[in-house]
């Protein structure tokens, strides 16, 4: 392991340690000759010695009231290996709780054990649990692309669903089972949500580093209680260490799309009560594994990718789960609920057949809940409105065993006869979408709006159709590059902002990307303003420099950061009109002559775009006409969208019957 003096840290890490923005650190570096010299990295992403940075910060009074853990993490990160740093953090946590015990990880080097000892001592001084949680969170953030975790709000929701859906209250306490527990998010949620006696939390994890971290986490969470927590390192599908151990509830966020899950060696396994899962359906192996561990009436909640609900290869098993009543409900979550964040994941609610006469009569339907409407775009980490989402899902599932209860909007009971067709598709959106019927009042309002839009279009048509153009009138043009050189405008390219956690006092601005333009044009995130290379303000011209999304417009609204392939142009108002510039730039012929056109993702060379050369006073007439043309295009788009929606709504109403003469 590197010595502390040689541990490298970036500008972003220094900003985090000092509790300031990255711009402040860059300013210190420029203004103070005594600032530590670069020891590695590049000019764009320099790295500095942690020890030298700490000394400089202390000598110059730049350190706020922070603990030693901020200086501790870079030393763990410098280990390089994900597994070694994870095991070291877990070992440090164990030593924080039991300082007199010997090291349980003999494979750790002497230098790593020294770091573990220092971390344990610091944790005992500054708070063991707080120090461990800090190190664990930083470790998860560093290796976010290699790990899939369950966000705490989702873990809490899954636990509440399982506790409410199980039948019967166990007299001897509650056993919770998670066969793919990762770092213990679901297990910790079970402890927090269950307030009864006799809790036992059992988990499996095949990755030794994750299992060690889960054990450390539960050690802190359950400290001072009589909770039994046991995490074993094992591949739960191939070598289940809890075979024959029944659970009251099971929670799981299993690995997705793993073809090598044990198809050949597990072909005759007794867990496949609903059929041998195909090689391409590992998620259905996890579903049956969970069911095999449930006590009668026990409930399992599992996170699954949406394709599991409809893939042809799994239809036989899905049909068996429905016919036997094991699959009670499917909940479609908003994108951003968990990794992968771009996918609308699903929760499957499973239940083992209950014993005894007190069990409710089996229902002949399944409850499908579409909660995708609870997405919350425009945040730094796009995700759902967890409070509203949880309330909706719990309310929808409350009547799962009560056929007489009418589910809320976007939830529907689907008879098994309708589900058990050739596809056995249990995707909620397929069934909930047909429930929403446009009312007569909504149709009337839409027709009225369309009439108003058409009247506005008629006015624009009359004005624009009267435009006259001189034939073969010679005009002079200049490129954007020439105008930049002449000082008529400035050009700033957008870039992907540097990832960094916002510091106190940071101002966040919306981030606009090409992907946002290809959707609805709404910025899809927030970034600290100091990390953005180009921020446009009202009156600036924005140009999308990619063929598939080529356009130019005058920005209106709050300051907005631009992502890659977007450009900000700011005009000198004494030389050029912004609306005139935007109108010239967005001409389709302009984009064609400046683009490479090798593919739809080809770029447009912004500096080659042509702009008409006119005196400032003559630009006003063109600018007004360009604005009118833009308004016409917006009205046309809105009328087209509204007209298509009306056509679909009226078609649905006609197909449903009830037309009056």
ROVO-649585 format. One line per 4 residues: number of its first residue (from 1); their letters; for each residue x, y, z of C-alpha. Coordinates in steps of 0.02 Angstrom, whole numbers, plus 50000, padded with zeros to 5 digits. Layout:
// ROVO-649585
NUM	A	X/Y/Z; ...;
//
This chain:
// ROVO-649585
1	XXXX	50000/50000/50000; 50055/50177/49966; 50115/50279/50112; 49999/50420/50166;
5	XXXX	50114/50552/50092; 50097/50473/49920; 49908/50449/49924; 49841/50549/49775;
9	XXXX	49687/50661/49786; 49598/50759/49650; 49535/50938/49653; 49358/50872/49683;
13	XXXX	49420/50771/49833; 49511/50922/49904; 49351/51024/49885; 49254/50889/49978;
17	XXXX	49382/50883/50118; 49383/51073/50139; 49194/51088/50120; 49203/51210/49974;
21	XXXX	49167/51207/49789; 49294/51147/49663; 49307/51324/49593; 49373/51383/49762;
25	XXXX	49510/51252/49759; 49560/51302/49582; 49568/51482/49642; 49681/51434/49788;
29	XXXX	49796/51345/49668; 49811/51499/49557; 49831/51628/49695; 49946/51537/49817;
33	XXXX	50121/51489/49763; 50133/51378/49916; 49991/51265/49856; 50056/51086/49838;
37	XXXX	50129/51038/49670; 50048/50907/49561; 50112/50730/49588; 50013/50644/49451;
41	XXXX	49862/50649/49337; 49848/50772/49193; 49833/50959/49171; 49644/50938/49161;
45	XXXX	49631/50815/49307; 49784/50844/49418; 49820/50742/49574; 49905/50800/49733;
49	XXXX	49982/50721/49887; 49853/50696/50025; 49980/50732/50163; 50042/50892/50078;
53	XXXX	49862/50949/50048; 49814/50919/50229; 49965/51016/50291; 49931/51162/50172;
57	XXXX	49747/51170/50220; 49788/51175/50405; 49927/51303/50387; 49816/51419/50284;
61	XXXX	49661/51402/50392; 49558/51322/50254; 49492/51176/50354; 49320/51188/50428;
65	XXXX	49258/51086/50575; 49278/50914/50496; 49328/50746/50566; 49476/50640/50519;
69	XXXX	49369/50522/50414; 49380/50642/50266; 49567/50614/50263; 49544/50428/50295;
73	XXXX	49443/50384/50141; 49574/50431/50008; 49691/50305/50089; 49563/50166/50068;
77	XXXX	49531/50223/49889; 49717/50218/49852; 49716/50030/49884; 49649/50017/49707;
81	XXXX	49565/49848/49724; 49378/49852/49754; 49382/49691/49853; 49532/49737/49960;
85	XXXX	49463/49908/50007; 49292/49832/50044; 49364/49696/50155; 49474/49826/50242;
89	XXXX	49323/49936/50282; 49227/49785/50348; 49375/49734/50455; 49392/49911/50521;
93	XXXX	49208/49909/50569; 49231/49745/50663; 49380/49816/50755; 49281/49972/50800;
97	XXXX	49152/49863/50888; 49273/49734/50958; 49444/49815/50978; 49524/49667/51067;
101	XXXX	49483/49535/50936; 49607/49472/50809; 49598/49512/50623; 49471/49400/50536;
105	XXXX	49545/49432/50363; 49721/49355/50366; 49745/49390/50181; 49759/49577/50213;
109	XXXX	49936/49644/50199; 50029/49718/50347; 50008/49894/50279; 49821/49868/50253;
113	XXXX	49805/49801/50430; 49894/49958/50491; 49766/50065/50398; 49626/49959/50472;
117	XXXX	49695/49990/50646; 49703/50178/50618; 49526/50179/50548; 49462/50079/50697;
121	XXXX	49544/50199/50820; 49472/50349/50728; 49300/50268/50726; 49302/50238/50912;
125	XXXX	49349/50420/50937; 49227/50500/50815; 49085/50373/50820; 49101/50194/50757;
129	XXXX	48938/50181/50663; 48952/50355/50585; 49130/50320/50528; 49082/50152/50452;
133	XXXX	48929/50223/50363; 49038/50363/50292; 49169/50242/50226; 49037/50122/50159;
137	XXXX	48946/50260/50066; 49106/50325/49988; 49153/50148/49937; 48983/50121/49856;
141	XXXX	48995/50288/49764; 49169/50247/49700; 49116/50077/49633; 48940/50122/49580;
145	XXXX	48965/50050/49404; 49014/49880/49474; 48879/49865/49607; 48690/49864/49612;
149	XXXX	48614/49923/49775; 48436/49943/49837; 48397/50123/49887; 48338/50140/50066;
153	XXXX	48163/50205/50018; 48136/50056/49902; 48201/49934/50032; 48080/50008/50160;
157	XXXX	47934/49997/50039; 47972/49815/49998; 47979/49771/50182; 47813/49856/50219;
161	XXXX	47731/49766/50073; 47794/49597/50133; 47742/49627/50314; 47567/49679/50259;
165	XXXX	47542/49539/50132; 47595/49390/50239; 47454/49290/50316; 47457/49257/50502;
169	XXXX	47565/49330/50639; 47705/49209/50688; 47704/49169/50873; 47891/49141/50883;
173	XXXX	47949/49302/50801; 47989/49347/50622; 48119/49270/50506; 48177/49377/50359;
177	XXXX	48274/49299/50215; 48377/49382/50077; 48476/49261/49967; 48570/49399/49871;
181	XXXX	48593/49528/50007; 48735/49634/49936; 48790/49756/50071; 48633/49727/50173;
185	XXXX	48513/49866/50121; 48358/49755/50128; 48412/49668/50288; 48438/49836/50374;
189	XXXX	48267/49895/50312; 48184/49741/50388; 48259/49783/50558; 48199/49963/50545;
193	XXXX	48022/49921/50487; 47982/49775/50603; 47946/49825/50783; 47898/49656/50853;
197	XXXX	47997/49528/50954; 48106/49385/50896; 48178/49453/50734; 48300/49344/50637;
201	XXXX	48384/49410/50479; 48465/49280/50367; 48562/49327/50211; 48675/49255/50076;
205	XXXX	48800/49343/49965; 48925/49259/49849; 49043/49409/49844; 49154/49400/50000;
209	XXXX	49181/49589/50010; 48995/49626/50001; 48956/49490/50127; 49084/49561/50248;
213	XXXX	49013/49737/50229; 48835/49672/50254; 48891/49583/50414; 48974/49744/50474;
217	XXXX	48820/49847/50435; 48701/49730/50526; 48821/49723/50671; 48798/49910/50697;
221	XXXX	48612/49910/50657; 48567/49771/50778; 48690/49817/50915; 48611/49811/51087;
225	XXXX	48460/49709/51029; 48415/49524/51032; 48404/49517/50842; 48489/49369/50762;
229	XXXX	48581/49423/50606; 48677/49296/50502; 48759/49332/50333; 48845/49188/50245;
233	XXXX	48959/49193/50094; 48883/49075/49967; 48801/49062/49796; 48623/49039/49855;
237	XXXX	48562/48955/49696; 48703/48828/49682; 48744/48799/49866; 48603/48860/49977;
241	XXXX	48671/48867/50155; 48495/48892/50225; 48415/48739/50144; 48263/48688/50245;
245	XXXX	48258/48852/50342; 48085/48931/50319; 48057/49118/50323; 47906/49226/50359;
249	XXXX	47956/49355/50229; 48088/49357/50093; 48160/49512/50011; 48276/49509/49862;
253	XXXX	48356/49616/49728; 48444/49478/49631; 48572/49496/49492; 48491/49518/49320;
257	XXXX	48524/49432/49154; 48654/49307/49217; 48657/49158/49101; 48781/49060/49207;
261	XXXX	48665/49034/49355; 48678/48844/49366; 48557/48785/49234; 48645/48620/49199;
265	XXXX	48689/48565/49376; 48520/48619/49448; 48409/48541/49314; 48330/48417/49437;
269	XXXX	48324/48531/49588; 48168/48512/49695; 48145/48700/49706; 48075/48709/49529;
273	XXXX	47895/48674/49579; 47833/48783/49436; 47952/48714/49305; 48138/48717/49265;
277	XXXX	48184/48898/49227; 48257/48916/49051; 48440/48962/49041; 48387/49138/48986;
281	XXXX	48270/49162/49135; 48383/49168/49290; 48262/49288/49376; 48128/49152/49378;
285	XXXX	48253/49039/49465; 48269/49170/49603; 48078/49185/49612; 48058/48998/49643;
289	XXXX	48206/48996/49763; 48117/49128/49868; 47953/49032/49865; 48041/48873/49921;
293	XXXX	48097/48962/50080; 47930/49035/50131; 47825/48970/50274; 47641/48939/50232;
297	XXXX	47565/49111/50208; 47737/49192/50198; 47768/49333/50075; 47914/49374/49960;
301	XXXX	47945/49538/49870; 48076/49537/49733; 48144/49670/49615; 48144/49613/49434;
305	XXXX	48178/49689/49263; 48020/49721/49161; 48062/49592/49027; 48031/49450/49151;
309	XXXX	47846/49494/49145; 47830/49462/48958; 47975/49358/48889; 47912/49209/48790;
313	XXXX	48033/49088/48872; 47957/49116/49044; 47772/49108/49001; 47750/48928/49064;
317	XXXX	47820/48970/49236; 47722/49135/49245; 47565/49037/49204; 47598/48913/49344;
321	XXXX	47634/49053/49468; 47466/49131/49425; 47364/48970/49425; 47430/48919/49597;
325	XXXX	47403/49092/49670; 47589/49115/49707; 47602/49277/49606; 47484/49397/49692;
329	XXXX	47533/49566/49620; 47654/49655/49504; 47703/49838/49531; 47787/49937/49392;
333	XXXX	47906/50065/49470; 47958/50232/49393; 48126/50239/49304; 48261/50291/49426;
337	XXXX	48195/50187/49570; 48351/50077/49572; 48492/50024/49458; 48483/50019/49309;
341	XXXX	48403/50190/49326; 48343/50202/49146; 48227/50051/49165; 48055/50040/49243;
345	XXXX	48089/49897/49363; 47952/49791/49439; 47909/49723/49610; 47833/49549/49610;
349	XXXX	47732/49507/49765; 47734/49319/49795; 47649/49217/49931; 47656/49035/49984;
353	XXXX	47491/48945/50004; 47428/48969/50181; 47375/48831/50300; 47215/48820/50400;
357	XXXX	47036/48876/50380; 47077/49056/50425; 47160/49082/50258; 47065/49196/50138;
361	XXXX	46980/49116/49989; 47096/49110/49838; 47062/49249/49715; 47042/49217/49529;
365	XXXX	47138/49370/49478; 47304/49460/49497; 47328/49640/49550; 47432/49743/49427;
369	XXXX	47489/49916/49483; 47567/50046/49368; 47663/50170/49476; 47772/50241/49336;
373	XXXX	47683/50409/49348; 47775/50448/49510; 47940/50489/49423; 48017/50654/49474;
377	XXXX	48123/50721/49329; 48235/50873/49340; 48329/50822/49497; 48514/50792/49518;
381	XXXX	48481/50606/49538; 48320/50574/49444; 48206/50462/49545; 48028/50446/49606;
385	XXXX	47932/50544/49734; 47956/50408/49864; 47828/50472/49989; 47688/50482/49861;
389	XXXX	47743/50322/49774; 47746/50221/49936; 47575/50286/49989; 47500/50242/49820;
393	XXXX	47575/50067/49810; 47527/50021/49989; 47350/50085/49962; 47334/49988/49799;
397	XXXX	47397/49826/49878; 47291/49845/50035; 47143/49762/49949; 47245/49624/49867;
401	XXXX	47142/49487/49952; 46977/49580/49945; 46896/49563/49773; 46757/49681/49822;
405	XXXX	46879/49825/49846; 46898/49932/49690; 47082/49971/49657; 47133/50153/49634;
409	XXXX	47170/50229/49465; 47319/50148/49377; 47291/49985/49470; 47179/49846/49406;
413	XXXX	47125/49670/49449; 47148/49562/49296; 47054/49394/49292; 47166/49244/49271;
417	XXXX	47068/49196/49115; 47130/49357/49034; 47309/49332/49091; 47326/49148/49046;
421	XXXX	47332/49174/48858; 47471/49130/48736; 47586/49265/48807; 47548/49265/48995;
425	XXXX	47606/49446/48999; 47592/49523/49174; 47659/49696/49128; 47547/49819/49224;
429	XXXX	47548/49953/49089; 47470/49834/48964; 47311/49825/49068; 47302/49987/49165;
433	XXXX	47317/50096/49009; 47150/50034/48945; 47060/50083/49105; 47081/50271/49087;
437	XXXX	46937/50334/48981; 46928/50515/48927; 46770/50598/48990; 46650/50699/48885;
441	XXXX	46705/50860/48972; 46889/50822/48934; 46849/50789/48752; 46751/50952/48740;
445	XXXX	46896/51049/48816; 47018/50970/48694; 46907/51011/48544; 46894/51190/48604;
449	XXXX	47083/51204/48623; 47110/51131/48450; 46989/51258/48376; 47086/51399/48458;
453	XXXX	47251/51329/48392; 47181/51315/48215; 47120/51495/48223; 47295/51550/48275;
457	XXXX	47371/51448/48134; 47253/51531/48010; 47315/51703/48064; 47496/51651/48045;
461	XXXX	47460/51575/47875; 47385/51738/47815; 47536/51838/47874; 47672/51717/47817;
465	XXXX	47592/51685/47647; 47610/51870/47606; 47799/51866/47619; 47884/51916/47455;
469	XXXX	48063/51877/47404; 48174/51953/47270; 48231/51830/47139; 48419/51799/47136;
473	XXXX	48456/51942/47255; 48644/51935/47294; 48675/51923/47481; 48836/51915/47580;
477	XXXX	48857/51787/47719; 48986/51757/47855; 49023/51601/47955; 49002/51589/48143;
481	XXXX	49191/51570/48154; 49215/51735/48062; 49089/51823/48176; 49180/51758/48330;
485	XXXX	49344/51828/48265; 49258/51995/48227; 49191/52006/48405; 49009/52004/48353;
489	XXXX	48975/51853/48463; 49060/51730/48580; 49051/51541/48566; 49058/51420/48712;
493	XXXX	49041/51231/48691; 48948/51129/48819; 49034/50985/48908; 48990/50844/49025;
497	XXXX	49005/50921/49200; 49134/50846/49316; 49050/50730/49440; 49060/50803/49614;
501	XXXX	48949/50813/49765; 48875/50987/49791; 48960/51085/49929; 48874/51204/50050;
505	XXXX	48828/51364/49961; 48840/51288/49786; 48710/51350/49661; 48634/51212/49555;
509	XXXX	48570/51242/49379; 48471/51131/49259; 48575/51026/49139; 48514/51012/48958;
513	XXXX	48578/50871/48848; 48549/50812/48670; 48451/50665/48741; 48333/50789/48825;
517	XXXX	48306/50878/48659; 48261/50714/48575; 48127/50687/48708; 48030/50841/48760;
521	XXXX	48167/50972/48778; 48155/50978/48968; 48323/50975/49060; 48346/50805/49139;
525	XXXX	48456/50847/49287; 48540/50974/49399; 48726/51012/49418; 48827/51133/49525;
529	XXXX	48851/51290/49421; 49040/51291/49449; 49058/51120/49365; 48972/51176/49203;
533	XXXX	49081/51235/49059; 48941/51331/48971; 48790/51408/49059; 48664/51500/48950;
537	XXXX	48562/51646/49011; 48406/51728/48942; 48441/51800/48770; 48584/51683/48727;
541	XXXX	48571/51577/48570; 48585/51387/48591; 48633/51273/48447; 48625/51083/48446;
545	XXXX	48777/51026/48349; 48720/50852/48301; 48626/50809/48140; 48485/50709/48221;
549	XXXX	48439/50852/48338; 48501/51004/48241; 48411/51163/48292; 48445/51338/48358;
553	XXXX	48343/51447/48472; 48350/51598/48587; 48354/51538/48767; 48214/51594/48881;
557	XXXX	48206/51553/49065; 48329/51523/49206; 48516/51494/49179; 48545/51320/49109;
561	XXXX	48704/51216/49090; 48737/51137/48920; 48796/50959/48895; 48907/50892/48756;
565	XXXX	48866/50940/48575; 48768/51094/48630; 48839/51268/48603; 48804/51439/48680;
569	XXXX	48819/51595/48574; 48809/51768/48653; 48790/51914/48533; 48854/52091/48549;
573	XXXX	48686/52182/48548; 48765/52329/48457; 48813/52217/48311; 48684/52078/48301;
577	XXXX	48506/52031/48348; 48494/51863/48440; 48330/51812/48356; 48403/51855/48186;
581	XXXX	48556/51748/48223; 48453/51599/48284; 48339/51609/48132; 48486/51606/48011;
585	XXXX	48573/51464/48101; 48425/51346/48110; 48389/51351/47923; 48390/51167/47864;
589	XXXX	48505/51209/47718; 48629/51283/47841; 48636/51123/47942; 48658/51018/47786;
593	XXXX	48807/51116/47722; 48893/51117/47892; 48861/50935/47938; 48962/50780/47899;
597	XXXX	48808/50669/47870; 48903/50508/47894; 48763/50449/48010; 48619/50517/48112;
601	XXXX	48740/50550/48255; 48859/50651/48145; 48906/50822/48209; 48874/50993/48137;
605	XXXX	49026/51107/48129; 48955/51259/48217; 49093/51373/48155; 49046/51335/47974;
609	XXXX	48863/51388/47993; 48820/51537/47883; 48742/51699/47943; 48668/51832/47829;
613	XXXX	48765/51996/47832; 48646/52140/47864; 48653/52306/47957; 48581/52296/48133;
617	XXXX	48428/52401/48087; 48386/52283/47942; 48402/52130/48052; 48247/52181/48151;
621	XXXX	48126/52141/48010; 48205/51971/47984; 48206/51937/48171; 48020/51975/48185;
625	XXXX	47981/51859/48040; 48090/51722/48113; 47996/51739/48278; 47829/51726/48187;
629	XXXX	47890/51571/48096; 47944/51494/48261; 47773/51529/48338; 47690/51451/48185;
633	XXXX	47796/51294/48204; 47753/51281/48389; 47566/51299/48355; 47578/51170/48217;
637	XXXX	47665/51045/48332; 47540/51073/48472; 47392/51057/48353; 47463/50897/48280;
641	XXXX	47491/50820/48452; 47319/50871/48514; 47236/50813/48353; 47319/50642/48364;
645	XXXX	47265/50625/48545; 47086/50672/48501; 47085/50546/48360; 47143/50408/48477;
649	XXXX	47021/50456/48616; 46870/50467/48501; 46920/50303/48418; 46924/50218/48588;
653	XXXX	46753/50289/48633; 46679/50234/48467; 46751/50060/48482; 46674/50046/48656;
657	XXXX	46500/50085/48587; 46368/50202/48656; 46364/50327/48512; 46204/50429/48520;
661	X	46116/50484/48359;
//
